[in-house]
Amino acid sequence: MRSKTVFKLAPRFLVAAAFCLGSLRLFAQAPAAGATSVPAGLSQSAMNEIGALLKEKAGRTAAQQKMDSQLVHALKKNRGEAFAPGAPNVQVDVKIGTDGRVLVDMEANVTPELLALIEAGGGQVIASVPQFRSVRALVTLTQLETLAGSTNVNYIRRASLGHTNKTDSEGDTTHQAILARSTFGVNGSGLKVGILSDSVDYYTNLQSAGDLPAINILPGQSGLGEGNTGEGTAMLEIVNDLAPGANLYFATAGNGEAQFAYNILNLWTNGCKIIADDEDYFDESPFQDAIIAQAVDTVSANGVLYFSAAINSGNLDDGTSGTWEGDFVDGGPASEESGRLHSFGSATYDTCAPGGSERRVDLFWSDPLGGSDNDYDLFVLDPTGSTVVESSTSIQNGTQDPYESVGALTNGNRIVIVLYSGVGRFLHLSTGRAVLSIATSGSTRGHPAAASGFGVAAIDEHTAYPNPFTGGTNNPFQTFSSDGLRHVFYNADGSAITPGNFSSTGGAIRQKPDIAAADGVSTDVTGFQPFYGTSAAAPHAAAIAALLWSYRPSLTTGQMRTVLTGTALDEYPVGVDRDTGYGIVMAYAALQSVDLMTSSVWVDFNYTGSPVIGTFDYPFKTLGQGVSAVSSGGTIWIRSAGSSAETMTITKPMTINAYNGAATIGN
């Protein structure tokens, strides 16, 4: 039975197979304006209010066009102005501190002049990362237009919020890690494992109790502070339980996406060969690798294995999906002046159904990051469809991201998408952990869907413990675990994968998630007793990788991926699927598999020095002239410079004794 536990954060890909000629034409030309009858489910009053909000959008100043619509709304309210005459008193989705300041993210050239301008107006720079053209700052509402008017600033938005996807021996047993350690004599030693989460609160408590060793925390990146949970400490405990010999590192994934990406790179430069995280940001694109995913790809290309929580936003097979993906379909005019409603098929709105939690709305469409010239808007109506309660009407005119968001959603709310200007695109609608009445698969997005990383789904350890996982229908994936597949349209540099085709028939499909691992395990961290969510699954997979790599240090990242996925327990449905990928990663099976592999080894028949006998472990190293090598099983013989050699294929275990022109090989 699937767990119903309320969790902290821890493929059958559905797209329309055919479209009418009129719908296809939307991908080639701008929609026409004009009034028709009110669509079913939306009242005339709601249509009038949407029209008033779109009219307000058309009248924004040049500076206001560089701000997201909710900041414009808060600014006007602060000045005593009506946001949109004729519209209702829609909610302002801006969190203003007791000091009157709001946390924002700026896409900008990070110059001393800009940082000084922020401080001069009463603001405070929280983080600035020039290489990612990013500034996070607390600013006053009154200085927003001045900052937006700076030539260094491209765009200002509400700060993007991070979202964690919420150990002891249960995972050690269900993944057979304890058996792997005792059988193969490894514990993760020689490996540095990095964890990224909100914070390491409570870590000193665990160290005092002997549950954690010393942790290497990147300077200033502990995440300690009000509002953080110590989820990173629980993740570190999982890694230490399964791979107690690994050297542990930590950096916060908070303080914005640029700092998150920078910390990924910094863990790599500090020598971490394995990195895991459990945090996603609501505005991470489903259609293009943004800065966090790009950092994942960078470290992966340099020999790192990266594991991400697959997100806890539900899946179609369990009826818990809060995602809708598909092509824009013209549902008629949104107002007399501009805009076209999107049709979800049976209606021009989708509904937040009962169930789920942490509800919000994020809308993406298949334009490149920083280059959207098709302008979509988002409206949330009350359950009767008679009035607008929230809206997001930011401007996209060629230099902004294809993104709109609303921070609150309740059961029964109706979600309306409007194409304000431009042409039809493939859409991705996410409602956090809510459930949609009209839903599809494709929940996993952002860096957990990075091409080179591992997206990790969650399996409740209670379906197996105190026995190992067996796969199939015996260990079903969690109802909240996010599914794939992931449809992408752009390379990381913004170039199109299929130029000219940004509909469901274009782009490329990625297999995400990749693997699955345990959650629901015990922990000694306050608030994580037990620890549910894909947040718990990712460090389990990372720890298993540490055991494997400590056993066979010469395995390449490609070989590691092959072993981890090739020995995973297949889940239901049979075969690689959109819910758990290749299945449940298993420690003992992974380590056992490399003992059965074969490889070639150079044998020197002309070496005349003292005999050195060693056991050769997979994979054997090809030695150049005058090069010495050390295998994972002990010291290997040294090949003399200029000597001739022959090759042969042997199967582990073998012992080779090369001495005085002769070689003997035996078991």
C-alpha positions as CSV (number, residue, x, y, z in Angstrom):
1,M,0.0,0.0,0.0
2,R,1.4,3.4,-1.0
3,S,2.4,5.8,1.8
4,K,0.0,8.6,2.6
5,T,2.5,10.3,4.8
6,V,2.7,14.1,4.5
7,F,6.2,14.7,3.2
8,K,8.6,17.5,3.2
9,L,10.4,18.0,-0.1
10,A,12.0,15.6,-0.1
11,P,7.1,7.3,-19.4
12,R,4.8,7.2,-21.0
13,F,4.9,10.8,-22.2
14,L,1.5,12.2,-23.0
15,V,1.2,14.7,-25.9
16,A,-1.4,15.3,-28.4
17,A,-1.0,12.9,-31.4
18,A,-2.8,15.1,-33.9
19,F,-4.1,18.6,-34.3
20,C,-6.7,20.2,-36.4
21,L,-5.5,22.4,-39.3
22,G,-6.5,25.6,-37.4
23,S,-4.4,24.6,-34.4
24,L,-1.3,23.8,-36.5
25,R,-1.7,27.2,-38.1
26,L,-1.1,28.8,-34.7
27,F,2.5,27.7,-34.8
28,A,3.0,29.8,-37.9
29,Q,1.1,33.1,-37.3
30,A,0.0,35.4,-34.5
31,P,-3.5,34.9,-33.2
32,A,-6.2,37.3,-34.2
33,A,-8.1,39.4,-31.7
34,G,-11.9,39.7,-31.6
35,A,-14.8,39.0,-29.3
36,T,-16.9,35.9,-29.4
37,S,-19.2,34.2,-26.9
38,V,-18.0,33.6,-23.3
39,P,-16.4,30.1,-23.1
40,A,-18.2,27.6,-20.9
41,G,-17.0,27.7,-17.3
42,L,-15.9,31.3,-17.4
43,S,-18.3,34.1,-16.6
44,Q,-18.6,37.4,-18.4
45,S,-17.4,39.2,-15.3
46,A,-14.2,37.1,-15.2
47,M,-13.6,37.8,-18.9
48,N,-14.0,41.5,-18.2
49,E,-11.5,41.3,-15.4
50,I,-9.0,39.5,-17.5
51,G,-9.5,42.2,-20.2
52,A,-8.8,44.9,-17.6
53,L,-5.6,43.2,-16.4
54,L,-4.4,42.9,-20.0
55,K,-5.1,46.6,-20.5
56,E,-3.0,47.5,-17.5
57,K,-0.1,45.4,-18.9
58,A,-0.2,47.3,-22.2
59,G,0.3,50.6,-20.4
60,R,3.4,49.9,-18.4
61,T,6.4,52.2,-18.5
62,A,9.8,51.1,-19.9
63,A,11.1,50.5,-16.4
64,Q,8.0,48.5,-15.4
65,Q,8.4,46.3,-18.4
66,K,11.7,45.1,-16.9
67,M,9.9,44.0,-13.6
68,D,7.7,41.0,-13.1
69,S,4.0,41.9,-12.8
70,Q,3.7,41.2,-9.1
71,L,6.5,43.7,-8.3
72,V,4.6,46.3,-10.5
73,H,1.4,45.5,-8.6
74,A,3.1,45.9,-5.2
75,L,4.8,49.1,-6.3
76,K,1.4,50.7,-7.4
77,K,-0.3,49.5,-4.2
78,N,2.5,51.1,-2.2
79,R,1.8,54.4,-4.0
80,G,-1.9,54.2,-3.5
81,E,-2.6,53.5,-7.2
82,A,-5.2,51.0,-8.5
83,F,-3.3,48.2,-10.1
84,A,-5.8,47.7,-13.0
85,P,-9.0,49.9,-13.1
86,G,-11.9,47.6,-13.8
87,A,-10.2,44.6,-12.3
88,P,-10.9,43.1,-8.9
89,N,-8.6,43.6,-5.9
90,V,-6.4,40.6,-6.9
91,Q,-3.9,39.4,-4.4
92,V,-0.4,40.8,-4.4
93,D,2.0,37.8,-4.4
94,V,5.0,39.7,-2.9
95,K,6.4,39.1,0.6
96,I,7.4,42.4,2.1
97,G,9.5,42.3,5.3
98,T,8.9,44.2,8.5
99,D,11.5,46.7,7.3
100,G,9.5,47.3,4.1
101,R,12.0,45.5,1.8
102,V,11.4,42.7,-0.6
103,L,13.8,40.0,-1.7
104,V,14.5,40.1,-5.5
105,D,16.7,38.4,-8.1
106,M,18.2,40.6,-10.8
107,E,19.5,39.4,-14.1
108,A,22.2,42.0,-14.7
109,N,25.8,43.0,-15.4
110,V,27.2,42.8,-11.9
111,T,29.2,46.0,-11.6
112,P,30.4,48.0,-8.6
113,E,28.1,50.8,-9.8
114,L,25.0,48.6,-9.7
115,L,25.9,47.2,-6.3
116,A,26.5,50.8,-5.0
117,L,23.1,51.8,-6.5
118,I,21.3,49.1,-4.6
119,E,23.0,50.1,-1.3
120,A,22.4,53.8,-1.9
121,G,18.7,53.3,-2.3
122,G,18.3,51.5,1.0
123,G,18.9,48.0,-0.3
124,Q,21.2,45.2,0.8
125,V,23.1,42.8,-1.5
126,I,22.7,39.3,-0.3
127,A,24.6,37.5,-3.0
128,S,26.2,38.4,-6.3
129,V,27.7,36.0,-8.9
130,P,29.1,37.9,-11.8
131,Q,29.8,34.8,-13.9
132,F,26.0,34.0,-13.9
133,R,25.0,37.7,-14.2
134,S,23.0,37.4,-11.0
135,V,22.3,39.6,-8.0
136,R,20.1,38.7,-5.0
137,A,19.2,41.7,-2.9
138,L,16.7,43.1,-0.4
139,V,15.4,46.3,-1.9
140,T,12.7,48.9,-1.0
141,L,9.7,49.2,-3.3
142,T,10.5,52.8,-4.0
143,Q,13.9,52.0,-5.5
144,L,12.6,49.3,-7.9
145,E,11.9,51.6,-10.9
146,T,15.3,53.2,-10.4
147,L,17.1,49.9,-10.5
148,A,15.0,48.6,-13.4
149,G,16.0,51.8,-15.3
150,S,19.7,51.0,-15.0
151,T,21.4,50.0,-18.2
152,N,23.1,47.2,-16.2
153,V,19.8,45.6,-15.3
154,N,18.0,43.3,-17.8
155,Y,15.2,42.1,-15.5
156,I,14.0,42.1,-11.8
157,R,11.8,39.4,-10.4
158,R,10.7,38.2,-7.0
159,A,13.4,36.0,-5.5
160,S,13.1,32.5,-6.8
161,L,12.4,30.2,-3.9
162,G,14.2,26.9,-3.3
163,H,12.2,23.8,-2.5
164,T,13.6,20.8,-0.7
165,N,12.3,17.4,-1.5
166,K,12.0,15.8,2.1
167,T,18.6,7.5,8.0
168,D,19.7,4.8,9.5
169,S,20.0,1.2,8.9
170,E,16.8,0.5,6.8
171,G,18.2,1.7,3.5
172,D,21.5,0.0,4.4
173,T,19.6,-3.3,4.5
174,T,17.0,-2.8,1.7
175,H,19.8,-1.8,-0.8
176,Q,22.1,-4.6,0.5
177,A,24.8,-2.0,1.2
178,I,25.7,-3.7,4.5
179,L,26.1,-7.0,2.7
180,A,28.3,-5.3,0.0
181,R,30.6,-3.7,2.6
182,S,31.1,-7.0,4.4
183,T,31.5,-9.1,1.3
184,F,33.8,-6.8,-0.7
185,G,35.6,-5.1,2.1
186,V,34.8,-1.5,1.2
187,N,33.2,1.4,2.9
188,G,33.5,4.4,0.5
189,S,37.0,5.4,1.7
190,G,39.0,7.4,-0.8
191,L,35.9,9.2,-2.0
192,K,34.7,12.7,-1.3
193,V,31.0,13.0,-1.3
194,G,29.3,16.5,-1.5
195,I,25.7,17.2,-0.3
196,L,23.7,20.3,-1.3
197,S,20.5,21.1,0.7
198,D,19.0,23.9,2.8
199,S,21.3,23.6,5.8
200,V,23.3,21.5,8.2
201,D,21.4,22.5,11.4
202,Y,21.8,19.9,14.2
203,Y,25.0,18.4,12.7
204,T,27.0,19.1,15.9
205,N,24.3,17.2,17.8
206,L,24.9,14.1,15.6
207,Q,28.7,14.5,15.8
208,S,28.4,14.5,19.6
209,A,26.4,11.3,19.5
210,G,28.8,9.7,17.2
211,D,26.4,9.6,14.2
212,L,28.4,11.8,12.0
213,P,32.1,12.3,11.4
214,A,33.8,15.7,10.7
215,I,32.1,17.5,7.8
216,N,33.9,19.8,5.4
217,I,31.5,22.8,5.0
218,L,32.3,25.3,2.3
219,P,33.1,28.7,3.8
220,G,30.0,30.7,4.5
221,Q,27.8,28.0,2.9
222,S,26.4,26.1,5.9
223,G,22.9,27.5,5.4
224,L,22.5,27.8,9.1
225,G,19.8,30.3,10.1
226,E,16.1,31.0,10.6
227,G,13.7,29.0,8.4
228,N,16.1,26.2,7.4
229,T,15.5,22.7,8.6
230,G,18.8,20.8,8.7
231,E,17.7,18.5,5.9
232,G,21.3,18.5,4.6
233,T,22.3,16.9,7.9
234,A,19.8,14.1,7.4
235,M,21.2,13.5,3.9
236,L,24.7,13.4,5.2
237,E,23.7,10.9,7.8
238,I,22.3,8.6,5.1
239,V,25.6,8.7,3.1
240,N,27.5,8.0,6.3
241,D,25.3,5.1,7.2
242,L,25.9,3.3,3.9
243,A,29.4,4.5,3.1
244,P,31.0,5.4,6.5
245,G,34.5,5.7,5.0
246,A,33.6,8.5,2.6
247,N,34.9,12.1,3.3
248,L,31.8,14.3,3.6
249,Y,31.3,17.8,2.2
250,F,28.4,20.3,2.4
251,A,27.2,23.5,0.8
252,T,23.8,25.1,0.9
253,A,21.6,25.0,-2.1
254,G,19.8,28.2,-0.9
255,N,20.6,31.8,-1.5
256,G,19.4,31.6,-5.1
257,E,20.1,29.6,-8.2
258,A,23.4,31.4,-9.1
259,Q,24.8,30.6,-5.6
260,F,23.5,27.0,-5.9
261,A,25.3,26.6,-9.3
262,Y,28.5,28.1,-7.9
263,N,28.5,25.8,-5.0
264,I,28.2,22.8,-7.3
265,L,31.3,23.9,-9.1
266,N,33.0,24.6,-5.8
267,L,32.4,21.1,-4.4
268,W,33.9,19.7,-7.6
269,T,37.0,21.9,-7.3
270,N,37.3,20.7,-3.7
271,G,37.6,17.2,-5.0
272,C,34.1,15.8,-4.6
273,K,33.7,12.9,-7.1
274,I,30.1,12.3,-6.1
275,I,27.5,15.1,-5.4
276,A,23.9,14.8,-4.4
277,D,21.2,17.5,-3.9
278,D,17.5,17.6,-2.9
279,E,16.5,21.2,-3.8
280,D,14.8,22.6,-6.8
281,Y,13.7,26.1,-7.7
282,F,10.2,26.8,-8.9
283,D,11.3,28.7,-12.0
284,E,13.8,26.1,-13.3
285,S,12.9,25.5,-17.0
286,P,11.6,22.2,-18.2
287,F,12.8,22.9,-21.8
288,Q,16.4,24.0,-21.5
289,D,19.2,23.4,-19.0
290,A,19.5,26.6,-17.0
291,I,22.5,27.6,-14.8
292,I,22.0,24.8,-12.1
293,A,21.6,22.1,-14.8
294,Q,24.6,23.6,-16.7
295,A,26.7,23.3,-13.5
296,V,25.6,19.7,-13.2
297,D,26.7,19.1,-16.8
298,T,30.0,20.8,-16.2
299,V,31.0,18.7,-13.2
300,S,29.7,15.6,-14.9
301,A,31.9,16.2,-17.9
302,N,34.8,16.4,-15.5
303,G,34.4,13.1,-13.8
304,V,31.7,13.7,-11.2
305,L,28.6,11.5,-10.6
306,Y,25.7,13.8,-9.8
307,F,22.4,12.7,-8.1
308,S,19.3,14.8,-7.7
309,A,16.0,14.2,-6.0
310,A,13.5,13.8,-8.8
311,I,11.0,16.2,-7.0
312,N,7.8,15.3,-5.1
313,S,5.2,16.7,-7.4
314,G,3.3,13.5,-8.2
315,N,2.8,11.2,-11.2
316,L,0.1,10.4,-13.7
317,D,0.0,6.6,-12.9
318,D,-1.0,7.2,-9.3
319,G,-3.5,10.0,-10.2
320,T,-1.4,12.5,-8.2
321,S,-0.1,14.6,-11.1
322,G,-0.2,18.4,-10.8
323,T,1.3,18.8,-14.2
324,W,-0.1,19.5,-17.6
325,E,2.0,19.5,-20.8
326,G,1.0,19.9,-24.4
327,D,0.7,22.3,-27.3
328,F,-1.2,25.6,-27.1
329,V,-4.6,25.1,-28.6
330,D,-6.7,28.2,-29.5
331,G,-9.8,28.4,-27.2
332,G,-11.1,31.7,-28.4
333,P,-10.5,35.4,-27.5
334,A,-9.5,36.4,-24.0
335,S,-10.8,40.0,-24.4
336,E,-12.1,42.4,-27.0
337,E,-8.6,43.9,-27.4
338,S,-6.1,41.2,-27.2
339,G,-5.2,37.7,-26.2
340,R,-6.3,34.1,-26.9
341,L,-7.5,31.6,-24.4
342,H,-5.7,28.2,-24.2
343,S,-8.0,25.1,-24.5
344,F,-7.1,22.1,-22.3
345,G,-9.3,20.0,-24.5
346,S,-12.6,19.8,-22.6
347,A,-12.4,23.3,-21.2
348,T,-10.5,26.6,-21.4
349,Y,-9.3,26.2,-17.8
350,D,-7.9,23.5,-15.6
351,T,-9.0,22.9,-12.0
352,C,-7.1,22.3,-8.8
353,A,-8.6,19.1,-7.6
354,P,-8.7,17.8,-4.0
355,G,-5.6,16.2,-2.7
356,G,-1.9,17.2,-2.7
357,S,-0.3,20.1,-0.8
358,E,2.0,23.1,-1.2
359,R,0.0,24.4,-4.1
360,R,1.2,27.1,-6.5
361,V,1.2,27.7,-10.3
362,D,4.2,27.9,-12.6
363,L,3.8,28.3,-16.4
364,F,6.6,27.7,-19.0
365,W,6.5,27.6,-22.8
366,S,9.0,26.4,-25.4
367,D,11.0,29.7,-26.0
368,P,14.7,30.0,-25.1
369,L,15.8,31.4,-21.7
370,G,16.4,35.1,-22.0
371,G,14.9,35.2,-25.4
372,S,11.1,34.8,-25.2
373,D,9.2,36.8,-27.8
374,N,5.9,35.0,-27.3
375,D,4.0,36.5,-24.4
376,Y,1.8,34.3,-22.2
377,D,-0.2,35.3,-19.1
378,L,-1.6,33.3,-16.2
379,F,-4.9,33.8,-14.3
380,V,-6.3,32.0,-11.3
381,L,-10.1,32.2,-10.9
382,D,-12.3,31.4,-8.0
383,P,-14.1,28.0,-8.0
384,T,-17.2,29.4,-9.7
385,G,-15.2,31.0,-12.6
386,S,-16.7,34.4,-11.9
387,T,-13.8,36.4,-10.7
388,V,-10.0,36.6,-10.9
389,V,-8.2,36.1,-7.6
390,E,-4.6,36.1,-8.8
391,S,-2.7,36.9,-12.0
392,S,0.8,37.0,-13.5
393,T,1.1,39.2,-16.5
394,S,4.8,39.9,-16.9
395,I,6.0,41.1,-20.3
396,Q,8.0,38.9,-22.7
397,N,9.3,40.9,-25.7
398,G,12.5,39.2,-26.7
399,T,14.9,39.3,-23.7
400,Q,12.9,37.7,-20.9
401,D,12.5,34.1,-19.7
402,P,9.3,32.2,-20.9
403,Y,7.8,32.1,-17.4
404,E,4.8,33.3,-15.3
405,S,4.0,32.2,-11.8
406,V,1.3,32.6,-9.0
407,G,2.3,31.7,-5.5
408,A,-1.0,30.4,-4.1
409,L,-3.7,28.0,-5.2
410,T,-6.6,26.4,-3.4
411,N,-8.9,23.5,-4.2
412,G,-11.4,24.4,-6.8
413,N,-9.5,27.3,-8.3
414,R,-9.6,27.5,-12.1
415,I,-6.4,28.1,-14.0
416,V,-6.5,30.1,-17.2
417,I,-3.7,30.5,-19.7
418,V,-3.8,33.4,-22.2
419,L,-1.5,33.9,-25.2
420,Y,-1.2,37.7,-25.0
421,S,0.8,38.0,-28.2
422,G,3.0,35.8,-30.5
423,V,2.4,32.3,-31.6
424,G,1.6,28.9,-30.1
425,R,4.2,27.0,-28.2
426,F,4.5,23.7,-26.2
427,L,3.4,24.5,-22.6
428,H,4.3,23.1,-19.2
429,L,2.0,23.9,-16.3
430,S,3.1,22.9,-12.8
431,T,1.0,23.3,-9.6
432,G,3.7,22.3,-7.1
433,R,2.2,19.4,-5.1
434,A,-1.4,20.0,-6.1
435,V,-3.5,17.7,-8.2
436,L,-5.0,18.8,-11.5
437,S,-8.3,17.6,-12.9
438,I,-6.8,17.6,-16.4
439,A,-3.3,16.2,-16.0
440,T,-0.4,14.6,-17.9
441,S,3.0,13.0,-17.1
442,G,6.2,15.0,-17.2
443,S,6.5,16.4,-13.7
444,T,10.3,16.1,-13.4
445,R,12.0,19.3,-14.7
446,G,14.9,21.6,-14.1
447,H,18.3,20.3,-13.0
448,P,16.9,16.9,-11.7
449,A,16.3,16.3,-15.5
450,A,19.8,17.5,-16.5
451,A,21.1,15.2,-19.3
452,S,24.2,14.0,-17.5
453,G,22.9,13.7,-13.9
454,F,20.9,11.0,-12.2
455,G,17.3,11.9,-11.3
456,V,16.3,9.7,-8.3
457,A,12.7,8.5,-7.6
458,A,11.6,7.3,-4.2
459,I,10.6,3.8,-2.9
460,D,9.2,3.4,0.6
461,E,11.7,1.2,2.5
462,H,8.7,-0.1,4.5
463,T,7.7,-2.2,1.5
464,A,10.8,-4.4,2.1
465,Y,12.5,-3.9,5.4
466,P,13.9,-5.9,7.2
467,N,14.5,-7.7,3.8
468,P,16.1,-6.3,0.7
469,F,14.2,-4.8,-2.1
470,T,13.1,-7.2,-4.8
471,G,11.5,-4.9,-7.3
472,G,8.5,-5.3,-9.5
473,T,5.1,-4.8,-7.8
474,N,6.6,-5.7,-4.4
475,N,8.2,-2.2,-3.9
476,P,5.9,0.4,-5.6
477,F,7.2,3.9,-6.1
478,Q,5.8,6.6,-3.8
479,T,2.6,8.3,-4.9
480,F,4.3,11.7,-4.7
481,S,7.4,10.8,-6.6
482,S,7.6,12.9,-9.8
483,D,7.5,11.2,-13.2
484,G,9.0,11.9,-16.6
485,L,9.7,11.8,-19.4
486,R,11.4,15.2,-20.0
487,H,10.7,17.0,-23.3
488,V,13.4,19.5,-24.1
489,F,13.6,22.0,-27.0
490,Y,16.9,23.9,-26.5
491,N,20.6,23.1,-25.9
492,A,22.2,24.8,-22.9
493,D,23.4,27.7,-25.1
494,G,19.8,28.5,-26.3
495,S,20.2,27.0,-29.8
496,A,17.1,25.0,-30.9
497,I,17.3,21.2,-31.1
498,T,14.8,21.3,-33.9
499,P,14.8,24.8,-35.4
500,G,11.4,26.0,-36.4
501,N,9.5,23.2,-34.6
502,F,8.7,24.0,-31.0
503,S,5.5,21.9,-30.7
504,S,5.1,18.4,-29.4
505,T,6.6,16.9,-32.5
506,G,9.9,18.8,-32.0
507,G,12.7,18.8,-29.5
508,A,14.1,15.7,-27.8
509,I,13.0,13.3,-25.1
510,R,15.2,12.5,-22.1
511,Q,14.8,9.4,-19.9
512,K,14.0,10.9,-16.5
513,P,14.0,9.8,-13.7
514,D,17.0,7.5,-14.1
515,I,16.9,5.3,-11.0
516,A,15.1,4.9,-7.7
517,A,16.2,4.5,-4.1
518,A,14.8,4.3,-0.5
519,D,12.9,6.9,1.5
520,G,10.9,6.6,4.7
521,V,14.1,5.7,6.6
522,S,15.0,6.6,10.2
523,T,17.2,9.5,11.1
524,D,18.6,11.2,14.2
525,V,17.8,14.7,12.9
526,T,14.9,16.6,14.4
527,G,12.0,16.8,12.0
528,F,13.2,13.8,9.9
529,Q,12.0,10.9,12.0
530,P,11.3,9.2,9.5
531,F,12.7,10.9,6.4
532,Y,10.3,10.7,3.4
533,G,10.7,12.1,-0.1
534,T,13.0,11.9,-3.0
535,S,15.3,14.0,-0.8
536,A,16.1,10.8,1.1
537,A,16.4,8.7,-2.1
538,A,19.2,10.8,-3.7
539,P,21.8,10.3,-0.9
540,H,21.1,6.6,-0.8
541,A,22.0,6.4,-4.5
542,A,25.1,8.6,-4.0
543,A,26.3,6.4,-1.1
544,I,25.9,3.2,-3.2
545,A,28.0,4.9,-5.9
546,A,30.7,5.7,-3.3
547,L,30.9,2.0,-2.4
548,L,31.2,1.0,-6.0
549,W,33.8,3.5,-6.8
550,S,35.9,2.8,-3.7
551,Y,35.9,-0.9,-4.8
552,R,36.8,-0.1,-8.4
553,P,38.4,3.4,-8.5
554,S,39.4,3.1,-12.2
555,L,35.8,2.8,-13.4
556,T,35.0,5.7,-15.7
557,T,31.8,7.7,-15.1
558,G,30.3,6.0,-18.1
559,Q,31.1,2.6,-16.7
560,M,29.7,3.6,-13.3
561,R,26.4,4.7,-15.0
562,T,26.3,1.4,-16.9
563,V,26.8,-0.7,-13.7
564,L,24.4,1.3,-11.6
565,T,21.6,1.2,-14.1
566,G,22.4,-2.3,-15.5
567,T,22.1,-3.9,-12.0
568,A,19.1,-1.9,-10.9
569,L,15.9,-3.9,-9.9
570,D,13.3,-3.4,-12.5
571,E,10.1,-1.8,-11.2
572,Y,6.5,-2.0,-12.5
573,P,5.7,-1.4,-15.3
574,V,8.3,-3.8,-16.9
575,G,11.3,-2.2,-18.5
576,V,12.7,1.3,-18.4
577,D,9.8,3.6,-17.5
578,R,8.8,7.2,-16.8
579,D,8.3,6.6,-13.0
580,T,11.5,4.9,-11.8
581,G,13.7,4.8,-14.9
582,Y,15.9,1.7,-14.8
583,G,14.7,0.7,-11.3
584,I,16.0,0.4,-7.8
585,V,19.8,0.8,-7.5
586,M,21.3,-2.0,-5.5
587,A,24.8,-2.0,-3.8
588,Y,25.6,-5.7,-3.6
589,A,24.5,-6.4,-7.2
590,A,26.5,-3.4,-8.5
591,L,29.8,-4.5,-6.8
592,Q,29.3,-8.2,-7.7
593,S,28.8,-7.3,-11.3
594,V,32.3,-5.8,-11.8
595,D,33.9,-9.0,-10.4
596,L,32.4,-10.9,-13.4
597,M,33.7,-8.5,-16.0
598,T,36.8,-9.2,-18.2
599,S,39.5,-6.9,-19.4
600,S,42.9,-6.9,-21.1
601,V,46.1,-6.5,-19.2
602,W,49.7,-6.0,-20.4
603,V,52.1,-8.7,-19.3
604,D,55.8,-8.0,-19.4
605,F,57.9,-11.2,-20.3
606,N,61.2,-9.4,-20.2
607,Y,61.2,-7.9,-16.7
608,T,64.3,-9.1,-14.8
609,G,63.9,-7.3,-11.5
610,S,62.7,-8.7,-8.2
611,P,59.5,-10.7,-8.5
612,V,56.3,-8.8,-7.4
613,I,53.2,-10.9,-7.2
614,G,49.8,-9.2,-7.1
615,T,46.1,-9.9,-7.7
616,F,44.7,-8.1,-10.6
617,D,41.3,-6.5,-10.1
618,Y,38.9,-5.2,-12.8
619,P,39.4,-3.1,-14.7
620,F,43.0,-3.7,-15.6
621,K,45.1,-0.8,-16.5
622,T,47.0,-0.7,-19.8
623,L,50.6,0.3,-18.9
624,G,52.8,2.4,-21.1
625,Q,56.6,1.9,-21.2
626,G,58.3,2.7,-17.9
627,V,54.9,3.3,-16.2
628,S,54.0,1.8,-12.9
629,A,50.5,1.2,-11.8
630,V,48.5,0.3,-8.7
631,S,45.4,-1.7,-9.0
632,S,42.5,-1.6,-6.5
633,G,43.7,-4.9,-5.1
634,G,47.4,-4.1,-4.4
635,T,50.7,-3.2,-5.9
636,I,51.1,-4.3,-9.6
637,W,54.4,-5.2,-11.2
638,I,56.4,-2.5,-13.0
639,R,57.0,-2.7,-16.7
640,S,60.5,-1.8,-17.8
641,A,61.1,0.9,-20.3
642,G,61.7,-0.4,-23.9
643,S,60.6,-3.9,-23.1
644,S,58.3,-5.8,-25.4
645,A,55.0,-7.2,-24.3
646,E,52.1,-9.3,-25.3
647,T,48.4,-8.9,-24.4
648,M,45.9,-11.5,-23.3
649,T,42.4,-11.4,-21.8
650,I,41.9,-12.9,-18.3
651,T,39.1,-13.1,-15.9
652,K,39.4,-11.9,-12.3
653,P,40.7,-13.3,-10.0
654,M,44.1,-14.1,-11.5
655,T,47.7,-13.8,-10.1
656,I,50.6,-13.0,-12.4
657,N,54.2,-13.5,-11.5
658,A,56.6,-11.9,-14.1
659,Y,60.3,-12.6,-13.4
660,N,63.4,-13.3,-15.4
661,G,61.8,-13.6,-18.7
662,A,58.9,-15.8,-17.7
663,A,55.4,-15.3,-16.5
664,T,53.1,-17.7,-14.7
665,I,49.4,-17.1,-14.5
666,G,47.1,-19.0,-12.0
667,N,44.0,-18.7,-9.9
